[in-house]
Amino acid sequence: MTGCLIIFALLALLLAGCDRRGPDGEQVNPREKIIIKFSHVVADDTPKGQAARRFARLVEERTGGRVEVQVFPNSTLYKDGEELDALMDGRVQMIAPSTSKLGSLAPQWQLLDLPYLFESEEEVHRVLDGEIGRKLFATLEGYNIHTLAFWDNGFKQMTNSKRPLVYPEDFRGLTFRVMINSRVLEEQFRLLGASAVQLPFNDVYQALAGGQVDGQENTMSNIYSQRFYQVQPYLTVSNHGFIGYVVLTNAGFWQSLPPDVRRVIEEAMAEVTAWEREQAAHLNEENFKQVKESGQVKIHVQTAEEKARWKEALAPLYQKFRGMPGGELLDEVLKAKRAL
Ligand code: LMR
């Protein structure tokens, strides 16, 4: 009986494989099939998770199954600290890390970690979708990386297990997890009198739950989907920084693709990027409501006066960044913002 079932399952698999057809209805030769492994570190029900799946579906549909995009969420294939190497070596073909994590290759990306650099998503898009974004993309040339798009995660909020974070002095003596590869993020917490520990995303929940760190900063969709709010009773809505993603592919792989496939990918990516940005704003709002309704977190919404105090405490970071690689880009961002 079991033998029959196995044979039946194998036949079904074989038939499903044979039914792959190209855009004109012709069968896809398995030898011509292109597999794109897309690895990322967040949950499926986040802006990046949903956009990766949508991109996979569009590309597969529009190439009639000739290209298959396999999405690996939640650090299941590669985690922070591994995924960039895996991309450059061609072990995966696509990743979409937070820009902060590119600091190990090109420190210029830490520009985007500066606190209170942007006031709204619209400002982020208008500044990064132009010349400044192109200059940042250019820093990755030479690393076998081709850049496809900027996606949003959203504005960061502060959480911790000890006390409400209202004024800069409330940070004193606390330890915060920061994203890997960003000196700017470490320095941000130092200026507030706290210490910072770089940790890969997949280790954050355990570090918070086990008390190895007291707090962290992240977007609402990550705070909700990773259940940080269940072990972090204090949340300050501070919108003090922005997490954006850069969607990357292996440059050698990109060059090896037939031009028509590259075109389909670029078009699908443009469409998904517009959708992802709307979805990020929507999910962050939705997840904020869910965290509020959980009743597990004491929420403080930062006032204008408190924001001025945080900004004052963090101002030396701008001066410091001007002396770092990419420092010249800071004044370009400030100029571009004034021109909006
Ligand atoms: C984090 O490490 O906190 C985030 O960058 C995770 C992500 O990809 O949103």
py3Dmol code that shows the C-alpha trace and the ligand (Angstrom):
import py3Dmol

protein = """\
ATOM      1  CA  MET A   1       0.000   0.000   0.000  1.00  0.00           C
ATOM      2  CA  THR A   2       2.775   2.457   1.011  1.00  0.00           C
ATOM      3  CA  GLY A   3       4.668   1.441  -2.154  1.00  0.00           C
ATOM      4  CA  CYS A   4       1.644   2.347  -4.309  1.00  0.00           C
ATOM      5  CA  LEU A   5       1.331   5.710  -2.609  1.00  0.00           C
ATOM      6  CA  ILE A   6       5.009   6.501  -3.244  1.00  0.00           C
ATOM      7  CA  ILE A   7       4.709   5.550  -6.924  1.00  0.00           C
ATOM      8  CA  PHE A   8       1.561   7.685  -7.217  1.00  0.00           C
ATOM      9  CA  ALA A   9       3.310  10.669  -5.579  1.00  0.00           C
ATOM     10  CA  LEU A  10       6.333  10.284  -7.881  1.00  0.00           C
ATOM     11  CA  LEU A  11       4.067  10.161 -10.956  1.00  0.00           C
ATOM     12  CA  ALA A  12       2.214  13.285  -9.794  1.00  0.00           C
ATOM     13  CA  LEU A  13       5.521  15.114  -9.321  1.00  0.00           C
ATOM     14  CA  LEU A  14       6.716  14.031 -12.766  1.00  0.00           C
ATOM     15  CA  LEU A  15       3.502  15.211 -14.419  1.00  0.00           C
ATOM     16  CA  ALA A  16       3.611  18.546 -12.588  1.00  0.00           C
ATOM     17  CA  GLY A  17       7.184  18.993 -13.848  1.00  0.00           C
ATOM     18  CA  CYS A  18       6.198  18.224 -17.452  1.00  0.00           C
ATOM     19  CA  ASP A  19       3.404  20.766 -17.373  1.00  0.00           C
ATOM     20  CA  ARG A  20       5.762  23.756 -17.212  1.00  0.00           C
ATOM     21  CA  ARG A  21       5.115  25.974 -20.195  1.00  0.00           C
ATOM     22  CA  GLY A  22       6.862  29.067 -21.498  1.00  0.00           C
ATOM     23  CA  PRO A  23       5.148  32.404 -22.269  1.00  0.00           C
ATOM     24  CA  ASP A  24       4.026  31.157 -25.696  1.00  0.00           C
ATOM     25  CA  GLY A  25       2.697  27.922 -24.259  1.00  0.00           C
ATOM     26  CA  GLU A  26       5.769  25.867 -25.202  1.00  0.00           C
ATOM     27  CA  GLN A  27       7.204  23.475 -22.619  1.00  0.00           C
ATOM     28  CA  VAL A  28      10.114  24.686 -20.493  1.00  0.00           C
ATOM     29  CA  ASN A  29      13.165  22.552 -21.007  1.00  0.00           C
ATOM     30  CA  PRO A  30      14.376  21.772 -17.457  1.00  0.00           C
ATOM     31  CA  ARG A  31      17.933  22.452 -18.637  1.00  0.00           C
ATOM     32  CA  GLU A  32      16.963  26.018 -19.549  1.00  0.00           C
ATOM     33  CA  LYS A  33      15.227  26.661 -16.274  1.00  0.00           C
ATOM     34  CA  ILE A  34      16.713  29.501 -14.232  1.00  0.00           C
ATOM     35  CA  ILE A  35      16.596  29.268 -10.442  1.00  0.00           C
ATOM     36  CA  ILE A  36      16.907  32.392  -8.328  1.00  0.00           C
ATOM     37  CA  LYS A  37      17.424  31.780  -4.641  1.00  0.00           C
ATOM     38  CA  PHE A  38      16.235  34.849  -2.705  1.00  0.00           C
ATOM     39  CA  SER A  39      17.382  34.732   0.916  1.00  0.00           C
ATOM     40  CA  HIS A  40      16.294  37.140   3.644  1.00  0.00           C
ATOM     41  CA  VAL A  41      16.170  37.361   7.426  1.00  0.00           C
ATOM     42  CA  VAL A  42      12.649  38.545   8.277  1.00  0.00           C
ATOM     43  CA  ALA A  43       9.259  36.819   8.555  1.00  0.00           C
ATOM     44  CA  ASP A  44       6.949  36.193   5.593  1.00  0.00           C
ATOM     45  CA  ASP A  45       4.318  38.594   6.928  1.00  0.00           C
ATOM     46  CA  THR A  46       6.571  41.673   6.777  1.00  0.00           C
ATOM     47  CA  PRO A  47       6.997  44.198   3.943  1.00  0.00           C
ATOM     48  CA  LYS A  48      10.163  42.465   2.677  1.00  0.00           C
ATOM     49  CA  GLY A  49       8.733  38.964   3.141  1.00  0.00           C
ATOM     50  CA  GLN A  50       5.557  39.765   1.243  1.00  0.00           C
ATOM     51  CA  ALA A  51       7.353  41.659  -1.506  1.00  0.00           C
ATOM     52  CA  ALA A  52       9.835  38.818  -2.084  1.00  0.00           C
ATOM     53  CA  ARG A  53       6.926  36.391  -2.558  1.00  0.00           C
ATOM     54  CA  ARG A  54       5.051  38.764  -4.845  1.00  0.00           C
ATOM     55  CA  PHE A  55       8.185  39.277  -6.937  1.00  0.00           C
ATOM     56  CA  ALA A  56       8.653  35.497  -7.166  1.00  0.00           C
ATOM     57  CA  ARG A  57       5.075  35.012  -8.342  1.00  0.00           C
ATOM     58  CA  LEU A  58       5.219  37.776 -10.965  1.00  0.00           C
ATOM     59  CA  VAL A  59       8.521  36.617 -12.423  1.00  0.00           C
ATOM     60  CA  GLU A  60       7.439  33.004 -12.545  1.00  0.00           C
ATOM     61  CA  GLU A  61       4.113  33.903 -14.208  1.00  0.00           C
ATOM     62  CA  ARG A  62       5.654  36.282 -16.722  1.00  0.00           C
ATOM     63  CA  THR A  63       8.356  33.873 -17.788  1.00  0.00           C
ATOM     64  CA  GLY A  64       5.906  30.967 -17.924  1.00  0.00           C
ATOM     65  CA  GLY A  65       7.919  29.088 -15.326  1.00  0.00           C
ATOM     66  CA  ARG A  66      11.258  29.523 -17.095  1.00  0.00           C
ATOM     67  CA  VAL A  67      12.493  31.454 -14.053  1.00  0.00           C
ATOM     68  CA  GLU A  68      11.736  30.113 -10.599  1.00  0.00           C
ATOM     69  CA  VAL A  69      12.362  32.377  -7.622  1.00  0.00           C
ATOM     70  CA  GLN A  70      12.756  30.378  -4.422  1.00  0.00           C
ATOM     71  CA  VAL A  71      12.272  32.565  -1.359  1.00  0.00           C
ATOM     72  CA  PHE A  72      13.996  31.603   1.913  1.00  0.00           C
ATOM     73  CA  PRO A  73      12.685  33.803   4.784  1.00  0.00           C
ATOM     74  CA  ASN A  74      13.651  34.029   8.467  1.00  0.00           C
ATOM     75  CA  SER A  75      17.422  33.421   8.035  1.00  0.00           C
ATOM     76  CA  THR A  76      16.629  29.801   7.084  1.00  0.00           C
ATOM     77  CA  LEU A  77      19.261  29.736   4.344  1.00  0.00           C
ATOM     78  CA  TYR A  78      21.730  32.483   5.308  1.00  0.00           C
ATOM     79  CA  LYS A  79      21.652  34.894   8.219  1.00  0.00           C
ATOM     80  CA  ASP A  80      23.098  38.328   8.885  1.00  0.00           C
ATOM     81  CA  GLY A  81      26.844  38.179   8.492  1.00  0.00           C
ATOM     82  CA  GLU A  82      26.553  35.338   5.951  1.00  0.00           C
ATOM     83  CA  GLU A  83      24.145  36.514   3.271  1.00  0.00           C
ATOM     84  CA  LEU A  84      26.406  39.137   1.657  1.00  0.00           C
ATOM     85  CA  ASP A  85      29.213  36.593   1.198  1.00  0.00           C
ATOM     86  CA  ALA A  86      26.719  34.031  -0.094  1.00  0.00           C
ATOM     87  CA  LEU A  87      25.552  36.561  -2.683  1.00  0.00           C
ATOM     88  CA  MET A  88      29.043  37.532  -3.811  1.00  0.00           C
ATOM     89  CA  ASP A  89      30.053  33.852  -4.112  1.00  0.00           C
ATOM     90  CA  GLY A  90      26.895  33.021  -6.066  1.00  0.00           C
ATOM     91  CA  ARG A  91      25.470  30.642  -3.465  1.00  0.00           C
ATOM     92  CA  VAL A  92      22.317  32.800  -3.580  1.00  0.00           C
ATOM     93  CA  GLN A  93      21.241  35.071  -6.399  1.00  0.00           C
ATOM     94  CA  MET A  94      19.226  37.679  -4.480  1.00  0.00           C
ATOM     95  CA  ILE A  95      19.161  39.254  -1.029  1.00  0.00           C
ATOM     96  CA  ALA A  96      17.638  42.479   0.357  1.00  0.00           C
ATOM     97  CA  PRO A  97      19.591  43.500   3.472  1.00  0.00           C
ATOM     98  CA  SER A  98      18.997  46.625   5.518  1.00  0.00           C
ATOM     99  CA  THR A  99      21.322  49.317   4.208  1.00  0.00           C
ATOM    100  CA  SER A 100      23.156  49.444   7.572  1.00  0.00           C
ATOM    101  CA  LYS A 101      24.496  45.935   6.959  1.00  0.00           C
ATOM    102  CA  LEU A 102      26.389  47.047   3.851  1.00  0.00           C
ATOM    103  CA  GLY A 103      28.735  49.075   6.074  1.00  0.00           C
ATOM    104  CA  SER A 104      31.244  46.193   6.014  1.00  0.00           C
ATOM    105  CA  LEU A 105      31.675  46.574   2.226  1.00  0.00           C
ATOM    106  CA  ALA A 106      31.117  50.290   1.805  1.00  0.00           C
ATOM    107  CA  PRO A 107      31.002  52.458   4.957  1.00  0.00           C
ATOM    108  CA  GLN A 108      29.224  55.221   3.016  1.00  0.00           C
ATOM    109  CA  TRP A 109      25.911  53.402   3.592  1.00  0.00           C
ATOM    110  CA  GLN A 110      26.060  54.356   7.271  1.00  0.00           C
ATOM    111  CA  LEU A 111      24.908  57.791   6.149  1.00  0.00           C
ATOM    112  CA  LEU A 112      21.371  56.405   6.226  1.00  0.00           C
ATOM    113  CA  ASP A 113      21.792  55.372   9.888  1.00  0.00           C
ATOM    114  CA  LEU A 114      22.145  58.973  11.062  1.00  0.00           C
ATOM    115  CA  PRO A 115      19.341  59.704  13.530  1.00  0.00           C
ATOM    116  CA  TYR A 116      16.600  62.089  12.414  1.00  0.00           C
ATOM    117  CA  LEU A 117      18.032  62.363   8.902  1.00  0.00           C
ATOM    118  CA  PHE A 118      14.580  61.929   7.340  1.00  0.00           C
ATOM    119  CA  GLU A 119      11.165  63.101   8.491  1.00  0.00           C
ATOM    120  CA  SER A 120       8.929  61.015   6.217  1.00  0.00           C
ATOM    121  CA  GLU A 121       8.974  58.145   3.743  1.00  0.00           C
ATOM    122  CA  GLU A 122       8.294  60.654   0.994  1.00  0.00           C
ATOM    123  CA  GLU A 123      11.474  62.507   1.900  1.00  0.00           C
ATOM    124  CA  VAL A 124      13.442  59.240   1.884  1.00  0.00           C
ATOM    125  CA  HIS A 125      12.164  58.352  -1.581  1.00  0.00           C
ATOM    126  CA  ARG A 126      12.699  61.766  -3.090  1.00  0.00           C
ATOM    127  CA  VAL A 127      16.282  61.906  -1.828  1.00  0.00           C
ATOM    128  CA  LEU A 128      17.314  58.292  -2.523  1.00  0.00           C
ATOM    129  CA  ASP A 129      15.594  57.727  -5.860  1.00  0.00           C
ATOM    130  CA  GLY A 130      17.965  60.248  -7.466  1.00  0.00           C
ATOM    131  CA  GLU A 131      21.656  61.105  -7.664  1.00  0.00           C
ATOM    132  CA  ILE A 132      22.453  60.290  -4.009  1.00  0.00           C
ATOM    133  CA  GLY A 133      20.968  56.816  -4.357  1.00  0.00           C
ATOM    134  CA  ARG A 134      22.996  56.274  -7.533  1.00  0.00           C
ATOM    135  CA  LYS A 135      26.188  57.282  -5.713  1.00  0.00           C
ATOM    136  CA  LEU A 136      25.421  54.771  -2.960  1.00  0.00           C
ATOM    137  CA  PHE A 137      24.685  52.043  -5.513  1.00  0.00           C
ATOM    138  CA  ALA A 138      28.038  52.794  -7.181  1.00  0.00           C
ATOM    139  CA  THR A 139      29.909  51.921  -3.964  1.00  0.00           C
ATOM    140  CA  LEU A 140      28.958  48.265  -4.524  1.00  0.00           C
ATOM    141  CA  GLU A 141      30.415  48.029  -8.017  1.00  0.00           C
ATOM    142  CA  GLY A 142      33.570  45.966  -7.831  1.00  0.00           C
ATOM    143  CA  TYR A 143      32.038  43.532  -5.330  1.00  0.00           C
ATOM    144  CA  ASN A 144      30.265  41.386  -7.938  1.00  0.00           C
ATOM    145  CA  ILE A 145      26.977  42.961  -6.845  1.00  0.00           C
ATOM    146  CA  HIS A 146      24.294  44.482  -9.064  1.00  0.00           C
ATOM    147  CA  THR A 147      21.695  46.684  -7.388  1.00  0.00           C
ATOM    148  CA  LEU A 148      18.042  46.363  -8.333  1.00  0.00           C
ATOM    149  CA  ALA A 149      15.967  48.597  -6.027  1.00  0.00           C
ATOM    150  CA  PHE A 150      15.436  50.404  -2.736  1.00  0.00           C
ATOM    151  CA  TRP A 151      12.625  48.943  -0.633  1.00  0.00           C
ATOM    152  CA  ASP A 152      11.204  50.376   2.594  1.00  0.00           C
ATOM    153  CA  ASN A 153      11.132  48.854   6.003  1.00  0.00           C
ATOM    154  CA  GLY A 154      10.143  52.005   7.852  1.00  0.00           C
ATOM    155  CA  PHE A 155      10.926  54.283  10.770  1.00  0.00           C
ATOM    156  CA  LYS A 156      12.494  52.828  13.905  1.00  0.00           C
ATOM    157  CA  GLN A 157      10.995  52.878  17.385  1.00  0.00           C
ATOM    158  CA  MET A 158      12.830  52.191  20.665  1.00  0.00           C
ATOM    159  CA  THR A 159      11.900  49.293  22.928  1.00  0.00           C
ATOM    160  CA  ASN A 160      13.403  48.130  26.223  1.00  0.00           C
ATOM    161  CA  SER A 161      12.704  46.081  29.316  1.00  0.00           C
ATOM    162  CA  LYS A 162      13.690  48.559  32.040  1.00  0.00           C
ATOM    163  CA  ARG A 163      11.872  51.917  31.844  1.00  0.00           C
ATOM    164  CA  PRO A 164      10.128  54.458  29.609  1.00  0.00           C
ATOM    165  CA  LEU A 165      12.629  56.217  27.331  1.00  0.00           C
ATOM    166  CA  VAL A 166      11.515  59.826  27.350  1.00  0.00           C
ATOM    167  CA  TYR A 167      14.691  61.917  27.661  1.00  0.00           C
ATOM    168  CA  PRO A 168      18.270  61.103  26.612  1.00  0.00           C
ATOM    169  CA  GLU A 169      19.260  60.505  30.249  1.00  0.00           C
ATOM    170  CA  ASP A 170      16.832  57.579  30.424  1.00  0.00           C
ATOM    171  CA  PHE A 171      19.232  55.570  28.230  1.00  0.00           C
ATOM    172  CA  ARG A 172      22.083  55.742  30.752  1.00  0.00           C
ATOM    173  CA  GLY A 173      23.544  52.380  31.682  1.00  0.00           C
ATOM    174  CA  LEU A 174      21.304  50.347  29.351  1.00  0.00           C
ATOM    175  CA  THR A 175      22.538  47.958  26.653  1.00  0.00           C
ATOM    176  CA  PHE A 176      20.987  47.932  23.193  1.00  0.00           C
ATOM    177  CA  ARG A 177      21.218  45.527  20.289  1.00  0.00           C
ATOM    178  CA  VAL A 178      22.195  47.254  17.024  1.00  0.00           C
ATOM    179  CA  MET A 179      22.278  45.920  13.463  1.00  0.00           C
ATOM    180  CA  ILE A 180      25.594  44.480  12.322  1.00  0.00           C
ATOM    181  CA  ASN A 181      28.259  46.517  10.479  1.00  0.00           C
ATOM    182  CA  SER A 182      27.253  50.033  11.527  1.00  0.00           C
ATOM    183  CA  ARG A 183      29.578  52.136  13.702  1.00  0.00           C
ATOM    184  CA  VAL A 184      27.087  54.988  13.422  1.00  0.00           C
ATOM    185  CA  LEU A 185      24.403  52.974  15.209  1.00  0.00           C
ATOM    186  CA  GLU A 186      26.847  52.005  17.975  1.00  0.00           C
ATOM    187  CA  GLU A 187      27.862  55.632  18.384  1.00  0.00           C
ATOM    188  CA  GLN A 188      24.222  56.743  18.523  1.00  0.00           C
ATOM    189  CA  PHE A 189      23.679  54.710  21.699  1.00  0.00           C
ATOM    190  CA  ARG A 190      27.023  55.740  23.175  1.00  0.00           C
ATOM    191  CA  LEU A 191      26.046  59.400  22.839  1.00  0.00           C
ATOM    192  CA  LEU A 192      22.904  58.589  24.806  1.00  0.00           C
ATOM    193  CA  GLY A 193      24.985  57.047  27.604  1.00  0.00           C
ATOM    194  CA  ALA A 194      24.074  53.451  26.705  1.00  0.00           C
ATOM    195  CA  SER A 195      26.160  50.620  25.256  1.00  0.00           C
ATOM    196  CA  ALA A 196      25.562  48.862  21.969  1.00  0.00           C
ATOM    197  CA  VAL A 197      26.043  45.242  20.922  1.00  0.00           C
ATOM    198  CA  GLN A 198      25.948  44.185  17.267  1.00  0.00           C
ATOM    199  CA  LEU A 199      23.805  41.071  16.841  1.00  0.00           C
ATOM    200  CA  PRO A 200      22.416  39.234  13.813  1.00  0.00           C
ATOM    201  CA  PHE A 201      18.669  39.654  13.484  1.00  0.00           C
ATOM    202  CA  ASN A 202      17.878  35.993  14.178  1.00  0.00           C
ATOM    203  CA  ASP A 203      19.528  36.232  17.624  1.00  0.00           C
ATOM    204  CA  VAL A 204      17.651  39.318  18.807  1.00  0.00           C
ATOM    205  CA  TYR A 205      14.565  37.746  20.377  1.00  0.00           C
ATOM    206  CA  GLN A 206      16.662  35.364  22.519  1.00  0.00           C
ATOM    207  CA  ALA A 207      19.013  38.168  23.586  1.00  0.00           C
ATOM    208  CA  LEU A 208      16.043  40.298  24.669  1.00  0.00           C
ATOM    209  CA  ALA A 209      14.187  37.445  26.351  1.00  0.00           C
ATOM    210  CA  GLY A 210      17.317  36.219  28.154  1.00  0.00           C
ATOM    211  CA  GLY A 211      18.278  39.737  29.285  1.00  0.00           C
ATOM    212  CA  GLN A 212      21.694  39.796  27.494  1.00  0.00           C
ATOM    213  CA  VAL A 213      20.562  43.173  26.139  1.00  0.00           C
ATOM    214  CA  ASP A 214      17.963  45.528  27.585  1.00  0.00           C
ATOM    215  CA  GLY A 215      16.566  46.978  24.404  1.00  0.00           C
ATOM    216  CA  GLN A 216      16.657  47.452  20.662  1.00  0.00           C
ATOM    217  CA  GLU A 217      15.433  49.754  17.906  1.00  0.00           C
ATOM    218  CA  ASN A 218      13.294  48.548  15.021  1.00  0.00           C
ATOM    219  CA  THR A 219      10.259  49.051  12.834  1.00  0.00           C
ATOM    220  CA  MET A 220       6.800  48.074  14.040  1.00  0.00           C
ATOM    221  CA  SER A 221       6.570  45.211  11.536  1.00  0.00           C
ATOM    222  CA  ASN A 222       9.733  43.631  12.968  1.00  0.00           C
ATOM    223  CA  ILE A 223       8.755  44.359  16.589  1.00  0.00           C
ATOM    224  CA  TYR A 224       5.444  42.620  15.961  1.00  0.00           C
ATOM    225  CA  SER A 225       6.446  39.710  13.714  1.00  0.00           C
ATOM    226  CA  GLN A 226       9.461  38.759  15.867  1.00  0.00           C
ATOM    227  CA  ARG A 227       7.388  39.089  19.066  1.00  0.00           C
ATOM    228  CA  PHE A 228       9.883  41.570  20.564  1.00  0.00           C
ATOM    229  CA  TYR A 229       6.915  43.362  22.147  1.00  0.00           C
ATOM    230  CA  GLN A 230       6.231  40.301  24.304  1.00  0.00           C
ATOM    231  CA  VAL A 231       9.566  40.704  26.096  1.00  0.00           C
ATOM    232  CA  GLN A 232       9.949  44.500  25.872  1.00  0.00           C
ATOM    233  CA  PRO A 233       7.369  46.210  28.085  1.00  0.00           C
ATOM    234  CA  TYR A 234       8.387  49.797  27.106  1.00  0.00           C
ATOM    235  CA  LEU A 235       8.086  51.284  23.646  1.00  0.00           C
ATOM    236  CA  THR A 236       8.813  54.859  22.586  1.00  0.00           C
ATOM    237  CA  VAL A 237       7.373  55.988  19.265  1.00  0.00           C
ATOM    238  CA  SER A 238      10.383  58.081  18.291  1.00  0.00           C
ATOM    239  CA  ASN A 239      10.690  57.600  14.510  1.00  0.00           C
ATOM    240  CA  HIS A 240      14.334  58.514  15.111  1.00  0.00           C
ATOM    241  CA  GLY A 241      15.814  56.608  12.198  1.00  0.00           C
ATOM    242  CA  PHE A 242      14.892  54.843   9.006  1.00  0.00           C
ATOM    243  CA  ILE A 243      15.517  51.250   7.919  1.00  0.00           C
ATOM    244  CA  GLY A 244      15.590  50.816   4.167  1.00  0.00           C
ATOM    245  CA  TYR A 245      16.482  47.752   2.127  1.00  0.00           C
ATOM    246  CA  VAL A 246      18.585  47.468  -0.950  1.00  0.00           C
ATOM    247  CA  VAL A 247      17.643  44.612  -3.263  1.00  0.00           C
ATOM    248  CA  LEU A 248      20.806  43.034  -4.624  1.00  0.00           C
ATOM    249  CA  THR A 249      21.717  40.365  -7.118  1.00  0.00           C
ATOM    250  CA  ASN A 250      25.013  38.709  -8.041  1.00  0.00           C
ATOM    251  CA  ALA A 251      26.481  40.735 -10.925  1.00  0.00           C
ATOM    252  CA  GLY A 252      27.974  37.729 -12.755  1.00  0.00           C
ATOM    253  CA  PHE A 253      24.639  35.935 -12.562  1.00  0.00           C
ATOM    254  CA  TRP A 254      22.841  39.078 -13.771  1.00  0.00           C
ATOM    255  CA  GLN A 255      25.121  39.380 -16.798  1.00  0.00           C
ATOM    256  CA  SER A 256      24.575  35.702 -17.620  1.00  0.00           C
ATOM    257  CA  LEU A 257      20.782  36.139 -17.906  1.00  0.00           C
ATOM    258  CA  PRO A 258      19.214  36.426 -21.366  1.00  0.00           C
ATOM    259  CA  PRO A 259      18.185  40.066 -22.063  1.00  0.00           C
ATOM    260  CA  ASP A 260      14.453  39.209 -22.191  1.00  0.00           C
ATOM    261  CA  VAL A 261      14.644  37.624 -18.720  1.00  0.00           C
ATOM    262  CA  ARG A 262      16.502  40.653 -17.362  1.00  0.00           C
ATOM    263  CA  ARG A 263      13.741  42.871 -18.749  1.00  0.00           C
ATOM    264  CA  VAL A 264      10.986  40.832 -17.075  1.00  0.00           C
ATOM    265  CA  ILE A 265      12.870  40.959 -13.762  1.00  0.00           C
ATOM    266  CA  GLU A 266      13.403  44.720 -13.977  1.00  0.00           C
ATOM    267  CA  GLU A 267       9.763  45.375 -14.795  1.00  0.00           C
ATOM    268  CA  ALA A 268       8.497  43.087 -12.043  1.00  0.00           C
ATOM    269  CA  MET A 269      10.934  44.703  -9.609  1.00  0.00           C
ATOM    270  CA  ALA A 270       9.710  48.223 -10.429  1.00  0.00           C
ATOM    271  CA  GLU A 271       6.113  47.132  -9.929  1.00  0.00           C
ATOM    272  CA  VAL A 272       6.834  45.290  -6.683  1.00  0.00           C
ATOM    273  CA  THR A 273       8.906  48.208  -5.359  1.00  0.00           C
ATOM    274  CA  ALA A 274       5.957  50.613  -5.660  1.00  0.00           C
ATOM    275  CA  TRP A 275       3.692  48.033  -4.011  1.00  0.00           C
ATOM    276  CA  GLU A 276       6.220  47.201  -1.265  1.00  0.00           C
ATOM    277  CA  ARG A 277       6.558  50.823  -0.202  1.00  0.00           C
ATOM    278  CA  GLU A 278       2.798  51.192   0.258  1.00  0.00           C
ATOM    279  CA  GLN A 279       2.627  47.850   2.008  1.00  0.00           C
ATOM    280  CA  ALA A 280       5.432  48.819   4.429  1.00  0.00           C
ATOM    281  CA  ALA A 281       3.547  51.937   5.548  1.00  0.00           C
ATOM    282  CA  HIS A 282       0.329  49.956   5.878  1.00  0.00           C
ATOM    283  CA  LEU A 283       1.878  47.039   7.810  1.00  0.00           C
ATOM    284  CA  ASN A 284       3.758  49.287  10.231  1.00  0.00           C
ATOM    285  CA  GLU A 285       0.478  51.033  11.076  1.00  0.00           C
ATOM    286  CA  GLU A 286      -1.421  47.759  11.362  1.00  0.00           C
ATOM    287  CA  ASN A 287       1.253  46.141  13.540  1.00  0.00           C
ATOM    288  CA  PHE A 288       1.388  49.195  15.801  1.00  0.00           C
ATOM    289  CA  LYS A 289      -2.347  48.755  16.462  1.00  0.00           C
ATOM    290  CA  GLN A 290      -1.820  45.054  17.206  1.00  0.00           C
ATOM    291  CA  VAL A 291       0.990  45.800  19.665  1.00  0.00           C
ATOM    292  CA  LYS A 292      -1.187  48.438  21.344  1.00  0.00           C
ATOM    293  CA  GLU A 293      -4.144  46.077  21.556  1.00  0.00           C
ATOM    294  CA  SER A 294      -1.984  43.312  23.066  1.00  0.00           C
ATOM    295  CA  GLY A 295      -1.928  45.376  26.268  1.00  0.00           C
ATOM    296  CA  GLN A 296       1.605  44.086  26.905  1.00  0.00           C
ATOM    297  CA  VAL A 297       3.470  47.316  26.235  1.00  0.00           C
ATOM    298  CA  LYS A 298       3.498  50.741  27.839  1.00  0.00           C
ATOM    299  CA  ILE A 299       3.684  53.098  24.866  1.00  0.00           C
ATOM    300  CA  HIS A 300       5.129  56.590  24.979  1.00  0.00           C
ATOM    301  CA  VAL A 301       4.767  58.858  21.954  1.00  0.00           C
ATOM    302  CA  GLN A 302       7.644  61.304  21.767  1.00  0.00           C
ATOM    303  CA  THR A 303       6.691  64.999  21.945  1.00  0.00           C
ATOM    304  CA  ALA A 304       8.306  67.785  19.894  1.00  0.00           C
ATOM    305  CA  GLU A 305      10.150  69.006  22.971  1.00  0.00           C
ATOM    306  CA  GLU A 306      11.558  65.544  23.727  1.00  0.00           C
ATOM    307  CA  LYS A 307      12.558  65.091  20.095  1.00  0.00           C
ATOM    308  CA  ALA A 308      14.527  68.350  20.265  1.00  0.00           C
ATOM    309  CA  ARG A 309      16.382  66.995  23.325  1.00  0.00           C
ATOM    310  CA  TRP A 310      17.235  63.691  21.581  1.00  0.00           C
ATOM    311  CA  LYS A 311      18.404  65.578  18.499  1.00  0.00           C
ATOM    312  CA  GLU A 312      20.627  67.821  20.586  1.00  0.00           C
ATOM    313  CA  ALA A 313      22.211  64.842  22.330  1.00  0.00           C
ATOM    314  CA  LEU A 314      22.810  63.100  19.000  1.00  0.00           C
ATOM    315  CA  ALA A 315      24.068  66.118  17.033  1.00  0.00           C
ATOM    316  CA  PRO A 316      27.808  65.269  17.532  1.00  0.00           C
ATOM    317  CA  LEU A 317      27.216  62.193  15.364  1.00  0.00           C
ATOM    318  CA  TYR A 318      26.630  64.396  12.319  1.00  0.00           C
ATOM    319  CA  GLN A 319      29.979  66.107  12.883  1.00  0.00           C
ATOM    320  CA  LYS A 320      31.702  62.753  13.321  1.00  0.00           C
ATOM    321  CA  PHE A 321      30.141  61.352  10.150  1.00  0.00           C
ATOM    322  CA  ARG A 322      31.451  64.286   8.105  1.00  0.00           C
ATOM    323  CA  GLY A 323      34.952  62.930   8.804  1.00  0.00           C
ATOM    324  CA  MET A 324      34.035  59.388   7.753  1.00  0.00           C
ATOM    325  CA  PRO A 325      33.959  57.853   4.233  1.00  0.00           C
ATOM    326  CA  GLY A 326      30.785  59.189   2.617  1.00  0.00           C
ATOM    327  CA  GLY A 327      30.825  62.285   4.833  1.00  0.00           C
ATOM    328  CA  GLU A 328      30.403  64.510   1.770  1.00  0.00           C
ATOM    329  CA  LEU A 329      27.075  62.820   1.030  1.00  0.00           C
ATOM    330  CA  LEU A 330      25.576  64.157   4.247  1.00  0.00           C
ATOM    331  CA  ASP A 331      25.612  67.749   3.008  1.00  0.00           C
ATOM    332  CA  GLU A 332      24.191  66.555  -0.313  1.00  0.00           C
ATOM    333  CA  VAL A 333      21.266  64.954   1.535  1.00  0.00           C
ATOM    334  CA  LEU A 334      20.659  68.081   3.615  1.00  0.00           C
ATOM    335  CA  LYS A 335      20.779  70.217   0.467  1.00  0.00           C
ATOM    336  CA  ALA A 336      18.396  67.869  -1.384  1.00  0.00           C
ATOM    337  CA  LYS A 337      15.983  68.027   1.556  1.00  0.00           C
ATOM    338  CA  ARG A 338      16.009  71.816   1.549  1.00  0.00           C
ATOM    339  CA  ALA A 339      15.171  71.768  -2.144  1.00  0.00           C
ATOM    340  CA  LEU A 340      12.062  69.569  -1.685  1.00  0.00           C
TER     341      LEU A 340
END
"""
ligand_1 = """\
9
LMR
C 17.357 44.139 11.754
O 18.417 43.479 11.706
O 16.882 44.568 12.799
C 16.624 44.401 10.461
O 17.547 44.872 9.546
C 16.004 43.164 9.898
C 15.377 43.435 8.553
O 15.879 42.916 7.557
O 14.372 44.155 8.542
"""
view = py3Dmol.view(width=600, height=400)
view.addModel(protein, "pdb")
view.setStyle({"model": 0}, {"cartoon": {"style": "trace"}})
view.addModel(ligand_1, "xyz")
view.setStyle({"model": 1}, {"stick": {}})
view.zoomTo()
view.show()
